[in-house]
């Protein structure tokens, strides 16, 4: 990955990498074949107001933010389908998905592997800063993944609480450490909006539910279970 390949603005800094991974434009995008419907609605009493803050490990967390959040143990039902026509011989001649099609057929396995990596990273981040309650939560998630959730289940963090790491293609951008440093130091493209010392960690903060200026739980983690539609 070369910084010169990343575009011309921070908003689109990952666009060319995304095109290399998924397809050159929306018509050729592999993820067109993965069709996720809107979930069925839930009752209003499944919502609650929580206090969240941004934490860095320093003495002062960010200012409190009141959020409307979904309660734990809430179940949403939706449908996920793969458009097999896009893997037909005729479609493949135009779309050229090639081996990337296997990413869709291995969706659960890939998500499980990613979840194990991400929960381990988050646990280490909170442990290092002695945010033990949240570190313990991530330890439980990690153990659940190592023990095996089953063939059709995986963990996924969604929404605002996932931060930069949960909502971007940061993983492929970070594989080349030198190129990653060049990106973080780029005045126009860097996702690090504040001044950052070369070599320092990014992202440096995490968002979490807070009580008395201490993080007590991360936001947005879901257990996804896929069952065959009948």
TANOR-V784709 format. One record per run of one state. SS is the DSSP state (a for helix, b for strand, c for the rest). FROM is the first residue (numbers start at 1). TO is the last residue. Records with the same first field share a line. If there is no record, write none. Layout:
SS=FROM-TO, FROM-TO
This chain:
c=1-2, 6-9, 13-14, 23-25, 29-29, 37-43, 56-64, 71-79, 83-83, 88-88, 96-97, 106-106, 129-131, 148-152, 158-159, 168-169, 174-176, 185-205, 212-213, 218-220, 226-230
a=3-5, 10-12, 15-22, 26-28, 30-33, 44-46, 84-87, 89-95, 98-105, 107-128, 132-147, 160-167, 170-173, 177-184
b=34-36, 47-55, 65-70, 80-82, 153-157, 206-211, 214-217, 221-225
